Amino acid sequence: MPESFPDKNRLPLRLPRQAGASLSFVFRYAENNFDRGNIAKKLQTTTPFLRFFIKILIRLVILASLWYIPYMGFDTNSVFKFVKGQFLSTKKGFTLIELLVVIAIIALLLAILMPALGKAKTIAQEVVCKSNLHQYFLATELYANENDDRLPPAWHSIYNDTSTGCRWHDERYSLEARPDLAGPYWPYLSTKKVNVCPTFNNFARKFHSCTIPIKVQFSYSMNGYITGRDRDGIKKSQIKSSPSETFIWSEENMWKMKDADGTILSNFVLNDNALLVGGAGNAIDSFGSFHKVSKAKFSLQLPPTKGGYGVYNTGSVNAIMLDGTCIPVTPQDSIKYRGRSSL
């Protein structure tokens, strides 16, 4: 083999007939006779998609061999013109079978990945909710440190009045637009994203029916039992129950709830920032049930009529305890935590 290319001007201008015929045979065999002979017998059990890639491999080998053509005494330009006419200009696209195989593979990958992506999104929303509750816990601690270890009453924690109703999704009561309504905790929680659980926001927009547009302002409520209704609140040292067994902030449902056996779990819905879980008589709130539940099961929990009771089947919410730990709780836990949250 020569050590350098021959002078281009000294090469013949046309491809010799014998060499041209040989190359033509190779190209035509690769293009038109691929499935014939012994090769076809060996590949009968392969998929069309695999055969397609083998075709591509043969073409690449043929094209790579053209690198050595100048050493054979042929004019490079003439050879590539020949290739363009005999091979590249007749290049075939995907066949219908090959396209269907590609589509099937993509569909299979999507079927595998979509549930995993959905689960990852749910986990991410759960992490955000717990992070929000930790921010509420820090706000509680900061306020107590700056106010003689006192906690304000739950009814005046975020808003400075005791109004109830659908204020939680009424944009007219946005504390960003109405700072005059802000309660003592608001300066520590003035970032709107911290005040709304993303899971609650999604379910509220889809399932809550109201004449007021659903633009969630807050979704967390404070334990009403440990603070009482006194405007001055209480000192943390006055709380008798164990910090690890006493919740300070949690989440409430948007509708009344009963258990499968008919036991009333709540007679009130989310309407303020005070949460009285497992209350006596008719004054009963309960923890929510919109975390870790499918939308299909969640829709079965909704009351059949407005103002009616939904039937709890599954799901939970998060609660932050007085010691800073965040745990999952269900509506059925409401009675249990009532005895652990009183003065």
Secondary structure in CASP SS format (residue, H / E / C, confidence):
PFRMAT SS
TARGET T0000
AUTHOR 0000-0000-0000
METHOD secondary structure of the structure
MODEL  1
M C 1.00
P C 1.00
E C 1.00
S C 1.00
F C 1.00
P C 1.00
D C 1.00
K H 1.00
N H 1.00
R H 1.00
L C 1.00
P C 1.00
L C 1.00
R C 1.00
L C 1.00
P C 1.00
R H 1.00
Q H 1.00
A H 1.00
G H 1.00
A H 1.00
S H 1.00
L H 1.00
S H 1.00
F H 1.00
V H 1.00
F H 1.00
R H 1.00
Y H 1.00
A H 1.00
E H 1.00
N H 1.00
N C 1.00
F C 1.00
D C 1.00
R C 1.00
G H 1.00
N H 1.00
I H 1.00
A H 1.00
K H 1.00
K H 1.00
L C 1.00
Q C 1.00
T C 1.00
T C 1.00
T C 1.00
P H 1.00
F H 1.00
L H 1.00
R H 1.00
F H 1.00
F H 1.00
I H 1.00
K H 1.00
I H 1.00
L H 1.00
I H 1.00
R H 1.00
L H 1.00
V H 1.00
I H 1.00
L H 1.00
A H 1.00
S H 1.00
L H 1.00
W H 1.00
Y H 1.00
I H 1.00
P H 1.00
Y H 1.00
M H 1.00
G C 1.00
F C 1.00
D C 1.00
T H 1.00
N H 1.00
S H 1.00
V H 1.00
F H 1.00
K H 1.00
F H 1.00
V H 1.00
K H 1.00
G H 1.00
Q H 1.00
F C 1.00
L H 1.00
S H 1.00
T H 1.00
K C 1.00
K C 1.00
G C 1.00
F C 1.00
T C 1.00
L H 1.00
I H 1.00
E H 1.00
L H 1.00
L H 1.00
V H 1.00
V H 1.00
I H 1.00
A H 1.00
I H 1.00
I H 1.00
A H 1.00
L H 1.00
L H 1.00
L H 1.00
A H 1.00
I H 1.00
L H 1.00
M H 1.00
P H 1.00
A H 1.00
L H 1.00
G H 1.00
K H 1.00
A H 1.00
K H 1.00
T H 1.00
I H 1.00
A H 1.00
Q H 1.00
E H 1.00
V H 1.00
V H 1.00
C H 1.00
K H 1.00
S H 1.00
N H 1.00
L H 1.00
H H 1.00
Q H 1.00
Y H 1.00
F H 1.00
L H 1.00
A H 1.00
T H 1.00
E H 1.00
L H 1.00
Y H 1.00
A H 1.00
N H 1.00
E H 1.00
N C 1.00
D C 1.00
D C 1.00
R E 1.00
L E 1.00
P C 1.00
P C 1.00
A H 1.00
W H 1.00
H H 1.00
S C 1.00
I C 1.00
Y E 1.00
N C 1.00
D C 1.00
T C 1.00
S C 1.00
T C 1.00
G C 1.00
C C 1.00
R H 1.00
W H 1.00
H H 1.00
D C 1.00
E H 1.00
R H 1.00
Y H 1.00
S C 1.00
L C 1.00
E C 1.00
A C 1.00
R C 1.00
P H 1.00
D H 1.00
L H 1.00
A E 1.00
G C 1.00
P C 1.00
Y C 1.00
W H 1.00
P H 1.00
Y H 1.00
L C 1.00
S C 1.00
T C 1.00
K H 1.00
K H 1.00
V H 1.00
N H 1.00
V C 1.00
C C 1.00
P H 1.00
T H 1.00
F H 1.00
N H 1.00
N H 1.00
F H 1.00
A H 1.00
R H 1.00
K H 1.00
F H 1.00
H C 1.00
S C 1.00
C C 1.00
T C 1.00
I C 1.00
P C 1.00
I C 1.00
K C 1.00
V C 1.00
Q C 1.00
F C 1.00
S C 1.00
Y E 1.00
S E 1.00
M E 1.00
N E 1.00
G C 1.00
Y C 1.00
I C 1.00
T C 1.00
G C 1.00
R C 1.00
D C 1.00
R C 1.00
D C 1.00
G C 1.00
I E 1.00
K E 1.00
K H 1.00
S H 1.00
Q H 1.00
I C 1.00
K C 1.00
S C 1.00
S C 1.00
P H 1.00
S H 1.00
E H 1.00
T C 1.00
F E 1.00
I E 1.00
W E 1.00
S E 1.00
E E 1.00
E E 1.00
N C 1.00
M C 1.00
W C 1.00
K E 1.00
M E 1.00
K E 1.00
D C 1.00
A C 1.00
D C 1.00
G C 1.00
T C 1.00
I E 1.00
L E 1.00
S E 1.00
N C 1.00
F C 1.00
V C 1.00
L C 1.00
N C 1.00
D C 1.00
N C 1.00
A E 1.00
L E 1.00
L C 1.00
V E 1.00
G C 1.00
G C 1.00
A C 1.00
G C 1.00
N C 1.00
A C 1.00
I C 1.00
D E 1.00
S C 1.00
F E 1.00
G C 1.00
S C 1.00
F C 1.00
H E 1.00
K C 1.00
V C 1.00
S C 1.00
K H 1.00
A H 1.00
K H 1.00
F H 1.00
S H 1.00
L H 1.00
Q H 1.00
L C 1.00
P C 1.00
P C 1.00
T C 1.00
K C 1.00
G C 1.00
G C 1.00
Y E 1.00
G E 1.00
V E 1.00
Y C 1.00
N C 1.00
T C 1.00
G C 1.00
S E 1.00
V E 1.00
N E 1.00
A E 1.00
I E 1.00
M E 1.00
L C 1.00
D C 1.00
G C 1.00
T C 1.00
C E 1.00
I E 1.00
P E 1.00
V E 1.00
T C 1.00
P H 1.00
Q H 1.00
D H 1.00
S H 1.00
I H 1.00
K H 1.00
Y H 1.00
R H 1.00
G C 1.00
R C 1.00
S C 1.00
S C 1.00
L C 1.00
END
